[in-house]
Amino acid sequence: MTTDRSTANERALGRILAVQPRWTAVRPASEAIGLPDRMLLHAGPPLPDATRPPPPMLNAAVLACLYEGWAKDDAEAEKLIAGGAVKLEPTFTRRVSSPLVSMVSARTTLAVIEDAASKATWFSFLGTGGGAQMRFGARDRAIIERLAFREKELLPGFAELLSEPIDLLSIARSALTEGDDLHNRLSSATAVLHAVLSTRKADSPAAQAALRTITEAPLYFLNFWMPACALMLDAAAGVEGSTLVTKLAANGQVTGIQLAGLPGRWFTAPAAPVQGPFMKGAPENPQFPPATGDSGIIDAFGLGGQVLRRAPSLLAAFEPWLAKDDEERALSQLAGQHPVLGVPVGLDASAVVSTGQSSLLSTGMVSADGRGLLGRGLCAMPVALFEEAVAALSKSET
Protein backbone atom coordinates (compact mmCIF):
# COMPACT_ATOMS: atom_id res chain seq x y z
CA MET A 1 0.00 0.00 0.00
CA THR A 2 1.43 3.39 -0.99
CA THR A 3 1.96 5.87 1.84
CA ASP A 4 -0.01 9.13 1.64
CA ARG A 5 2.65 11.55 0.38
CA SER A 6 1.04 14.67 1.76
CA THR A 7 0.71 13.26 5.28
CA ALA A 8 4.24 11.87 5.23
CA ASN A 9 5.72 15.14 4.05
CA GLU A 10 3.78 17.11 6.66
CA ARG A 11 5.22 14.84 9.32
CA ALA A 12 8.75 15.20 7.94
CA LEU A 13 8.40 18.97 7.67
CA GLY A 14 7.19 19.15 11.26
CA ARG A 15 10.36 17.43 12.42
CA ILE A 16 12.49 19.85 10.41
CA LEU A 17 10.71 22.91 11.77
CA ALA A 18 11.09 21.69 15.37
CA VAL A 19 14.91 21.89 15.25
CA GLN A 20 16.53 24.94 16.84
CA PRO A 21 20.17 24.95 15.66
CA ARG A 22 22.72 26.72 17.83
CA TRP A 23 26.49 27.12 17.58
CA THR A 24 27.70 25.86 20.94
CA ALA A 25 31.40 25.00 20.74
CA VAL A 26 34.59 24.45 18.76
CA ARG A 27 36.54 21.22 19.18
CA PRO A 28 39.29 19.28 17.35
CA ALA A 29 37.94 16.51 15.09
CA SER A 30 39.94 13.91 17.03
CA GLU A 31 37.95 14.83 20.14
CA ALA A 32 34.60 15.85 18.67
CA ILE A 33 34.01 12.86 16.40
CA GLY A 34 36.87 10.53 17.31
CA LEU A 35 38.47 10.92 13.89
CA PRO A 36 41.50 8.62 13.75
CA ASP A 37 44.95 9.30 12.36
CA ARG A 38 45.46 9.00 8.59
CA MET A 39 41.82 9.52 7.72
CA LEU A 40 40.43 12.45 5.74
CA LEU A 41 36.78 13.39 5.37
CA HIS A 42 35.67 14.82 2.02
CA ALA A 43 32.44 16.49 0.95
CA GLY A 44 29.72 14.79 -1.04
CA PRO A 45 28.64 11.21 -1.62
CA PRO A 46 31.29 8.46 -1.65
CA LEU A 47 33.90 8.92 -4.37
CA PRO A 48 33.83 6.35 -7.20
CA ASP A 49 37.47 5.62 -6.28
CA ALA A 50 38.69 7.13 -3.00
CA THR A 51 42.32 6.61 -4.03
CA ARG A 52 41.84 8.85 -7.07
CA PRO A 53 40.01 12.01 -6.01
CA PRO A 54 39.51 14.81 -8.56
CA PRO A 55 42.40 17.34 -8.80
CA PRO A 56 41.03 20.05 -6.48
CA MET A 57 40.23 17.47 -3.81
CA LEU A 58 43.60 15.78 -4.29
CA ASN A 59 45.33 19.12 -3.75
CA ALA A 60 43.44 19.62 -0.48
CA ALA A 61 44.22 16.06 0.61
CA VAL A 62 47.94 16.53 -0.09
CA LEU A 63 48.00 19.72 1.97
CA ALA A 64 46.18 17.93 4.79
CA CYS A 65 48.79 15.16 4.76
CA LEU A 66 51.59 17.73 4.96
CA TYR A 67 49.82 19.63 7.71
CA GLU A 68 49.30 16.51 9.80
CA GLY A 69 52.92 15.45 9.27
CA TRP A 70 52.03 12.23 7.51
CA ALA A 71 54.25 13.06 4.53
CA LYS A 72 57.38 15.13 4.04
CA ASP A 73 56.55 16.28 0.51
CA ASP A 74 53.85 16.25 -2.17
CA ALA A 75 55.06 13.06 -3.82
CA GLU A 76 54.95 11.09 -0.58
CA ALA A 77 51.49 12.46 0.22
CA GLU A 78 50.17 11.49 -3.21
CA LYS A 79 51.60 8.00 -2.77
CA LEU A 80 49.86 7.59 0.60
CA ILE A 81 46.53 8.63 -0.92
CA ALA A 82 46.88 6.51 -4.07
CA GLY A 83 47.85 3.47 -2.01
CA GLY A 84 45.05 3.87 0.50
CA ALA A 85 47.41 4.41 3.46
CA VAL A 86 45.55 7.67 3.99
CA LYS A 87 41.83 6.89 3.73
CA LEU A 88 39.27 9.29 2.26
CA GLU A 89 35.71 8.93 3.54
CA PRO A 90 32.59 11.08 3.09
CA THR A 91 31.85 13.66 5.76
CA PHE A 92 28.24 12.55 6.26
CA THR A 93 29.42 9.25 7.81
CA ARG A 94 30.58 11.30 10.83
CA ARG A 95 27.80 13.94 10.81
CA VAL A 96 30.18 16.56 9.43
CA SER A 97 29.79 19.16 6.65
CA SER A 98 32.67 20.55 4.60
CA PRO A 99 32.67 23.40 2.05
CA LEU A 100 33.77 22.76 -1.55
CA VAL A 101 36.91 20.55 -1.41
CA SER A 102 38.08 21.17 2.18
CA MET A 103 39.39 18.11 4.01
CA VAL A 104 38.76 17.29 7.65
CA SER A 105 41.65 15.59 9.48
CA ALA A 106 42.23 14.77 13.15
CA ARG A 107 43.59 18.23 14.04
CA THR A 108 40.87 20.14 12.17
CA THR A 109 38.87 22.49 14.36
CA LEU A 110 35.17 21.73 14.01
CA ALA A 111 32.23 23.97 14.81
CA VAL A 112 29.67 22.13 16.92
CA ILE A 113 26.03 22.80 16.03
CA GLU A 114 23.40 21.54 18.48
CA ASP A 115 19.61 21.37 18.47
CA ALA A 116 18.43 23.22 21.57
CA ALA A 117 15.48 20.83 21.90
CA SER A 118 16.82 17.34 21.19
CA LYS A 119 20.55 18.02 21.78
CA ALA A 120 21.33 16.28 18.47
CA THR A 121 24.57 17.56 16.94
CA TRP A 122 26.21 18.16 13.59
CA PHE A 123 29.77 19.36 12.93
CA SER A 124 31.49 21.51 10.34
CA PHE A 125 34.92 22.43 9.02
CA LEU A 126 35.77 25.80 10.58
CA GLY A 127 36.94 28.39 8.06
CA THR A 128 40.25 30.20 8.47
CA GLY A 129 39.17 33.68 7.41
CA GLY A 130 41.03 35.65 4.76
CA GLY A 131 43.95 34.60 2.60
CA ALA A 132 44.55 31.24 0.95
CA GLN A 133 41.72 28.75 1.56
CA MET A 134 41.75 24.96 1.44
CA ARG A 135 38.20 24.89 0.07
CA PHE A 136 39.24 26.47 -3.23
CA GLY A 137 41.35 23.47 -4.23
CA ALA A 138 44.71 25.05 -5.11
CA ARG A 139 47.93 23.52 -3.81
CA ASP A 140 49.16 26.64 -2.01
CA ARG A 141 51.56 26.21 0.94
CA ALA A 142 50.10 29.34 2.55
CA ILE A 143 47.00 27.22 3.31
CA ILE A 144 49.01 25.17 5.78
CA GLU A 145 49.86 28.35 7.69
CA ARG A 146 46.18 29.30 7.79
CA LEU A 147 45.25 25.87 9.17
CA ALA A 148 47.87 26.21 11.91
CA PHE A 149 46.51 29.68 12.72
CA ARG A 150 43.04 28.20 13.11
CA GLU A 151 44.15 25.61 15.65
CA LYS A 152 46.48 27.99 17.52
CA GLU A 153 44.30 31.11 17.62
CA LEU A 154 40.74 30.49 16.42
CA LEU A 155 40.11 27.38 18.51
CA PRO A 156 40.82 29.04 21.87
CA GLY A 157 39.49 32.39 20.64
CA PHE A 158 36.06 31.13 19.64
CA ALA A 159 35.94 28.86 22.70
CA GLU A 160 36.25 32.01 24.81
CA LEU A 161 33.60 33.87 22.82
CA LEU A 162 31.10 31.01 23.03
CA SER A 163 30.26 31.67 26.66
CA GLU A 164 26.66 31.23 25.52
CA PRO A 165 25.29 29.44 22.43
CA ILE A 166 24.63 31.42 19.25
CA ASP A 167 21.07 31.17 17.93
CA LEU A 168 21.51 30.61 14.19
CA LEU A 169 17.88 30.92 13.08
CA SER A 170 17.58 34.49 14.33
CA ILE A 171 20.72 35.51 12.43
CA ALA A 172 19.46 33.78 9.28
CA ARG A 173 16.07 35.50 9.57
CA SER A 174 17.73 38.91 9.78
CA ALA A 175 20.05 38.16 6.84
CA LEU A 176 17.18 37.12 4.57
CA THR A 177 15.70 40.60 4.95
CA GLU A 178 19.04 42.14 3.93
CA GLY A 179 19.56 40.36 0.59
CA ASP A 180 21.36 37.15 1.57
CA ASP A 181 20.46 33.84 -0.06
CA LEU A 182 22.47 32.23 2.77
CA HIS A 183 24.64 30.24 0.38
CA ASN A 184 26.44 32.41 -2.16
CA ARG A 185 25.75 35.64 -0.29
CA LEU A 186 26.14 35.62 3.49
CA SER A 187 27.64 39.05 4.10
CA SER A 188 24.67 40.27 6.14
CA ALA A 189 24.56 37.10 8.24
CA THR A 190 28.30 37.32 8.85
CA ALA A 191 27.99 40.95 9.93
CA VAL A 192 25.23 40.05 12.41
CA LEU A 193 27.30 37.14 13.74
CA HIS A 194 30.23 39.50 14.32
CA ALA A 195 27.94 41.99 16.05
CA VAL A 196 26.60 39.30 18.40
CA LEU A 197 30.06 37.99 19.29
CA SER A 198 31.37 41.52 19.75
CA THR A 199 29.10 41.85 22.78
CA ARG A 200 30.92 38.98 24.46
CA LYS A 201 33.94 39.29 26.73
CA ALA A 202 37.01 39.10 24.47
CA ASP A 203 40.06 39.90 26.58
CA SER A 204 42.55 37.50 25.08
CA PRO A 205 44.53 38.03 21.84
CA ALA A 206 42.99 34.79 20.55
CA ALA A 207 39.45 36.08 21.02
CA GLN A 208 40.35 39.33 19.28
CA ALA A 209 41.89 37.34 16.41
CA ALA A 210 38.69 35.32 16.10
CA LEU A 211 36.60 38.48 15.84
CA ARG A 212 38.93 39.91 13.18
CA THR A 213 38.76 36.66 11.22
CA ILE A 214 34.99 36.96 10.86
CA THR A 215 35.32 40.44 9.35
CA GLU A 216 37.91 39.17 6.83
CA ALA A 217 35.53 36.67 5.24
CA PRO A 218 32.03 37.78 4.12
CA LEU A 219 31.00 34.12 3.74
CA TYR A 220 32.08 33.14 7.27
CA PHE A 221 28.53 32.39 8.44
CA LEU A 222 28.51 29.47 5.97
CA ASN A 223 30.64 27.50 8.44
CA PHE A 224 27.68 27.39 10.81
CA TRP A 225 24.65 27.61 8.55
CA MET A 226 25.64 24.63 6.41
CA PRO A 227 25.70 22.19 9.38
CA ALA A 228 22.60 23.88 10.80
CA CYS A 229 20.70 22.98 7.62
CA ALA A 230 22.14 19.46 7.71
CA LEU A 231 20.96 19.07 11.30
CA MET A 232 17.47 20.35 10.54
CA LEU A 233 16.97 18.11 7.49
CA ASP A 234 18.45 15.08 9.24
CA ALA A 235 15.58 15.26 11.73
CA ALA A 236 13.26 14.12 8.90
CA ALA A 237 15.35 11.08 7.95
CA GLY A 238 13.35 7.90 8.38
CA VAL A 239 9.86 9.36 7.98
CA GLU A 240 8.16 6.61 6.01
CA GLY A 241 6.88 7.68 2.61
CA SER A 242 8.32 11.20 2.68
CA THR A 243 9.83 12.59 -0.51
CA LEU A 244 11.56 15.53 1.18
CA VAL A 245 15.26 15.75 0.35
CA THR A 246 17.42 15.28 3.46
CA LYS A 247 20.86 15.29 1.84
CA LEU A 248 22.21 17.03 -1.26
CA ALA A 249 25.95 17.13 -1.91
CA ALA A 250 28.60 16.72 -4.60
CA ASN A 251 32.24 15.69 -4.78
CA GLY A 252 33.33 16.99 -8.17
CA GLN A 253 32.57 13.66 -9.82
CA VAL A 254 29.01 12.83 -8.75
CA THR A 255 26.12 14.71 -7.18
CA GLY A 256 23.79 12.88 -4.84
CA ILE A 257 20.56 13.20 -2.89
CA GLN A 258 18.81 11.23 -0.16
CA LEU A 259 15.11 11.21 0.68
CA ALA A 260 13.56 11.19 4.14
CA GLY A 261 11.67 7.99 3.28
CA LEU A 262 14.83 6.12 2.22
CA PRO A 263 17.43 7.11 4.84
CA GLY A 264 21.02 6.21 4.03
CA ARG A 265 20.40 5.49 0.34
CA TRP A 266 22.17 7.75 -2.15
CA PHE A 267 20.88 8.49 -5.61
CA THR A 268 23.68 9.87 -7.74
CA ALA A 269 24.38 11.29 -11.18
CA PRO A 270 27.47 12.80 -12.83
CA ALA A 271 28.09 16.19 -11.24
CA ALA A 272 26.42 18.92 -13.30
CA PRO A 273 28.37 22.09 -14.14
CA VAL A 274 28.17 25.27 -12.08
CA GLN A 275 27.65 28.26 -14.40
CA GLY A 276 28.01 31.92 -13.62
CA PRO A 277 30.23 34.98 -14.01
CA PHE A 278 33.93 34.36 -13.51
CA MET A 279 35.43 36.62 -10.89
CA LYS A 280 38.14 39.17 -11.59
CA GLY A 281 41.51 37.49 -11.18
CA ALA A 282 40.26 33.98 -11.96
CA PRO A 283 42.81 31.58 -13.53
CA GLU A 284 43.29 31.95 -17.29
CA ASN A 285 40.91 30.18 -19.67
CA PRO A 286 38.41 29.14 -16.98
CA GLN A 287 35.81 26.49 -17.73
CA PHE A 288 32.55 25.90 -15.88
CA PRO A 289 33.40 23.21 -13.30
CA PRO A 290 31.36 20.33 -11.86
CA ALA A 291 29.58 20.94 -8.55
CA THR A 292 31.39 20.03 -5.37
CA GLY A 293 30.89 20.42 -1.62
CA ASP A 294 28.39 19.75 1.14
CA SER A 295 26.83 23.21 1.02
CA GLY A 296 24.08 22.06 -1.37
CA ILE A 297 22.28 21.07 1.83
CA ILE A 298 21.37 24.75 2.15
CA ASP A 299 19.52 24.63 -1.18
CA ALA A 300 17.85 21.36 -0.17
CA PHE A 301 16.64 23.11 2.98
CA GLY A 302 15.03 25.75 0.76
CA LEU A 303 17.50 28.63 0.61
CA GLY A 304 20.37 29.32 -1.79
CA GLY A 305 19.07 28.55 -5.25
CA GLN A 306 15.48 28.40 -3.99
CA VAL A 307 15.45 31.91 -2.52
CA LEU A 308 17.22 34.04 -5.10
CA ARG A 309 14.18 36.33 -5.22
CA ARG A 310 15.40 37.62 -1.83
CA ALA A 311 18.94 38.34 -3.11
CA PRO A 312 18.89 41.17 -5.72
CA SER A 313 22.67 41.24 -6.19
CA LEU A 314 22.74 37.54 -7.07
CA LEU A 315 19.72 37.84 -9.33
CA ALA A 316 21.55 40.51 -11.33
CA ALA A 317 24.78 38.50 -11.50
CA PHE A 318 23.06 35.24 -12.49
CA GLU A 319 20.50 36.65 -14.91
CA PRO A 320 22.04 35.04 -18.05
CA TRP A 321 21.73 31.61 -16.42
CA LEU A 322 18.36 32.05 -14.74
CA ALA A 323 14.89 31.39 -16.17
CA LYS A 324 12.46 34.29 -16.04
CA ASP A 325 9.96 32.25 -14.01
CA ASP A 326 12.47 30.92 -11.48
CA GLU A 327 10.60 32.31 -8.49
CA GLU A 328 7.51 30.32 -9.47
CA ARG A 329 9.66 27.22 -9.99
CA ALA A 330 11.31 27.54 -6.58
CA LEU A 331 8.10 28.14 -4.64
CA SER A 332 6.37 25.20 -6.30
CA GLN A 333 9.08 22.76 -5.15
CA LEU A 334 9.08 23.59 -1.42
CA ALA A 335 6.97 21.88 1.23
CA GLY A 336 5.93 24.58 3.70
CA GLN A 337 6.59 27.82 5.56
CA HIS A 338 9.27 28.14 8.23
CA PRO A 339 7.78 30.00 11.21
CA VAL A 340 11.02 31.76 12.16
CA LEU A 341 12.61 32.42 8.77
CA GLY A 342 9.36 33.44 7.11
CA VAL A 343 10.13 31.63 3.85
CA PRO A 344 9.07 28.26 2.36
CA VAL A 345 11.49 25.41 3.08
CA GLY A 346 11.84 21.68 2.42
CA LEU A 347 12.75 20.65 -1.12
CA ASP A 348 10.24 18.02 -2.23
CA ALA A 349 11.57 15.55 -4.78
CA SER A 350 8.08 14.65 -5.95
CA ALA A 351 7.36 18.34 -6.63
CA VAL A 352 10.57 18.58 -8.66
CA VAL A 353 9.36 15.62 -10.71
CA SER A 354 5.87 17.03 -11.22
CA THR A 355 7.15 20.45 -12.32
CA GLY A 356 9.77 18.89 -14.59
CA GLN A 357 12.12 21.76 -13.74
CA SER A 358 15.60 21.46 -12.31
CA SER A 359 16.17 22.45 -8.72
CA LEU A 360 19.00 25.00 -8.49
CA LEU A 361 22.12 25.24 -6.36
CA SER A 362 23.60 28.68 -5.76
CA THR A 363 27.22 27.72 -5.09
CA GLY A 364 30.91 28.36 -5.64
CA MET A 365 32.92 27.48 -8.74
CA VAL A 366 36.25 25.71 -8.17
CA SER A 367 38.51 25.05 -11.15
CA ALA A 368 38.30 21.37 -12.09
CA ASP A 369 42.04 21.22 -12.76
CA GLY A 370 42.94 22.46 -9.27
CA ARG A 371 43.85 26.08 -10.03
CA GLY A 372 41.57 27.61 -7.42
CA LEU A 373 38.40 29.67 -7.15
CA LEU A 374 36.68 30.81 -10.34
CA GLY A 375 33.68 32.64 -8.91
CA ARG A 376 30.12 31.75 -7.98
CA GLY A 377 27.24 30.44 -10.04
CA LEU A 378 24.23 28.18 -10.44
CA CYS A 379 24.02 24.44 -10.86
CA ALA A 380 20.87 22.85 -12.30
CA MET A 381 20.23 19.50 -10.61
CA PRO A 382 19.07 16.88 -13.15
CA VAL A 383 15.37 16.09 -12.86
CA ALA A 384 16.16 12.44 -13.65
CA LEU A 385 17.94 12.17 -10.29
CA PHE A 386 14.75 13.08 -8.43
CA GLU A 387 12.68 10.81 -10.68
CA GLU A 388 14.91 7.87 -9.80
CA ALA A 389 14.67 8.59 -6.07
CA VAL A 390 10.88 8.97 -6.06
CA ALA A 391 10.45 5.83 -8.15
CA ALA A 392 12.65 3.87 -5.74
CA LEU A 393 10.61 5.10 -2.78
CA SER A 394 7.36 4.09 -4.49
CA LYS A 395 8.79 0.65 -5.26
CA SER A 396 9.87 0.16 -1.65
CA GLU A 397 6.25 0.73 -0.54
CA THR A 398 4.66 -1.92 -2.76
Secondary structure as the mmCIF struct_conf table of DSSP 4:
data_model
#
loop_
_struct_conf.conf_type_id
_struct_conf.id
_struct_conf.beg_label_comp_id
_struct_conf.beg_label_asym_id
_struct_conf.beg_label_seq_id
_struct_conf.end_label_comp_id
_struct_conf.end_label_asym_id
_struct_conf.end_label_seq_id
HELX_RH_AL_P HELX_RH_AL_P1 ARG A 5 ALA A 18
STRN STRN1 PRO A 21 PRO A 28
HELX_RH_AL_P HELX_RH_AL_P2 ALA A 29 ALA A 32
BEND BEND1 ILE A 33 ILE A 33
HELX_LH_PP_P HELX_LH_PP_P1 LEU A 35 PRO A 36
TURN_TY1_P TURN_TY1_P1 ASP A 37 ARG A 38
STRN STRN2 MET A 39 HIS A 42
BEND BEND2 ALA A 43 PRO A 45
HELX_LH_PP_P HELX_LH_PP_P2 PRO A 46 LEU A 47
BEND BEND3 PRO A 48 PRO A 48
TURN_TY1_P TURN_TY1_P2 ALA A 50 THR A 51
BEND BEND4 ARG A 52 ARG A 52
HELX_RH_AL_P HELX_RH_AL_P3 PRO A 55 GLU A 68
TURN_TY1_P TURN_TY1_P3 GLY A 69 GLY A 69
BEND BEND5 TRP A 70 TRP A 70
BEND BEND6 LYS A 72 ASP A 73
HELX_RH_AL_P HELX_RH_AL_P4 ASP A 74 ALA A 82
TURN_TY1_P TURN_TY1_P4 GLY A 83 GLY A 84
BEND BEND7 ALA A 85 VAL A 86
STRN STRN3 LYS A 87 PRO A 90
HELX_RH_3T_P HELX_RH_3T_P1 THR A 91 ARG A 94
TURN_TY1_P TURN_TY1_P5 ARG A 95 ARG A 95
STRN STRN4 VAL A 96 SER A 97
TURN_TY1_P TURN_TY1_P6 LEU A 100 VAL A 101
STRN STRN5 VAL A 104 VAL A 104
TURN_TY1_P TURN_TY1_P7 ALA A 106 ARG A 107
STRN STRN6 THR A 109 ASP A 115
TURN_TY1_P TURN_TY1_P8 ALA A 116 SER A 118
STRN STRN7 THR A 121 PHE A 125
HELX_LH_PP_P HELX_LH_PP_P3 LEU A 126 GLY A 127
BEND BEND8 GLY A 130 ALA A 132
HELX_RH_3T_P HELX_RH_3T_P2 MET A 134 PHE A 136
TURN_TY1_P TURN_TY1_P9 ARG A 141 ARG A 141
HELX_RH_AL_P HELX_RH_AL_P5 ALA A 142 PHE A 149
HELX_RH_PI_P HELX_RH_PI_P1 ARG A 150 LEU A 154
HELX_RH_AL_P HELX_RH_AL_P6 LEU A 155 LEU A 161
BEND BEND9 SER A 163 GLU A 164
STRN STRN8 ILE A 166 ASP A 167
HELX_RH_AL_P HELX_RH_AL_P7 LEU A 168 LEU A 176
TURN_TY1_P TURN_TY1_P10 THR A 177 GLY A 179
BEND BEND10 LEU A 182 ASN A 184
HELX_RH_AL_P HELX_RH_AL_P8 SER A 187 SER A 198
TURN_TY1_P TURN_TY1_P11 THR A 199 THR A 199
BEND BEND11 ARG A 200 ARG A 200
BEND BEND12 SER A 204 SER A 204
HELX_RH_AL_P HELX_RH_AL_P9 PRO A 205 GLU A 216
TURN_TY1_P TURN_TY1_P12 PRO A 218 PHE A 221
HELX_RH_AL_P HELX_RH_AL_P10 LEU A 222 ASP A 234
TURN_TY1_P TURN_TY1_P13 ALA A 235 GLY A 238
TURN_TY1_P TURN_TY1_P14 GLU A 240 GLY A 241
STRN STRN9 LEU A 244 LEU A 244
STRN STRN10 VAL A 245 ASN A 251
BEND BEND13 GLY A 252 GLN A 253
STRN STRN11 VAL A 254 LEU A 259
TURN_TY1_P TURN_TY1_P15 ALA A 260 GLY A 261
BEND BEND14 LEU A 262 LEU A 262
TURN_TY1_P TURN_TY1_P16 PRO A 263 GLY A 264
STRN STRN12 PHE A 267 PRO A 270
HELX_LH_PP_P HELX_LH_PP_P4 ALA A 271 ALA A 272
STRN STRN13 PRO A 273 PRO A 273
STRN STRN14 VAL A 274 GLN A 275
HELX_LH_PP_P HELX_LH_PP_P5 PRO A 277 PRO A 277
STRN STRN15 PHE A 278 PHE A 278
HELX_LH_PP_P HELX_LH_PP_P6 MET A 279 MET A 279
TURN_TY1_P TURN_TY1_P17 LYS A 280 GLY A 281
HELX_LH_PP_P HELX_LH_PP_P7 ALA A 282 PRO A 283
BEND BEND15 GLU A 284 ASN A 285
HELX_LH_PP_P HELX_LH_PP_P8 PHE A 288 PRO A 289
STRN STRN16 PRO A 290 PRO A 290
HELX_LH_PP_P HELX_LH_PP_P9 ALA A 291 ALA A 291
STRN STRN17 THR A 292 GLY A 293
BEND BEND16 ASP A 294 ASP A 294
TURN_TY1_P TURN_TY1_P18 SER A 295 SER A 295
HELX_RH_AL_P HELX_RH_AL_P11 GLY A 296 PHE A 301
TURN_TY1_P TURN_TY1_P19 GLY A 302 GLY A 302
HELX_RH_3T_P HELX_RH_3T_P3 GLY A 304 GLN A 306
HELX_RH_3T_P HELX_RH_3T_P4 LEU A 308 ARG A 310
HELX_RH_AL_P HELX_RH_AL_P12 PRO A 312 PHE A 318
HELX_RH_3T_P HELX_RH_3T_P5 GLU A 319 TRP A 321
BEND BEND17 LEU A 322 LEU A 322
TURN_TY1_P TURN_TY1_P20 LYS A 324 ASP A 325
HELX_RH_AL_P HELX_RH_AL_P13 ASP A 326 SER A 332
TURN_TY1_P TURN_TY1_P21 GLN A 333 GLN A 333
STRN STRN18 LEU A 334 GLN A 337
TURN_TY1_P TURN_TY1_P22 PRO A 339 LEU A 341
BEND BEND18 VAL A 343 VAL A 343
STRN STRN19 PRO A 344 LEU A 347
STRN STRN20 ASP A 348 ASP A 348
HELX_RH_AL_P HELX_RH_AL_P14 ALA A 349 THR A 355
TURN_TY1_P TURN_TY1_P23 GLY A 356 GLY A 356
STRN STRN21 LEU A 360 VAL A 366
TURN_TY1_P TURN_TY1_P24 ALA A 368 ASP A 369
BEND BEND19 GLY A 370 GLY A 370
STRN STRN22 LEU A 373 ALA A 380
HELX_RH_AL_P HELX_RH_AL_P15 VAL A 383 SER A 396
TURN_TY1_P TURN_TY1_P25 GLU A 397 GLU A 397
#
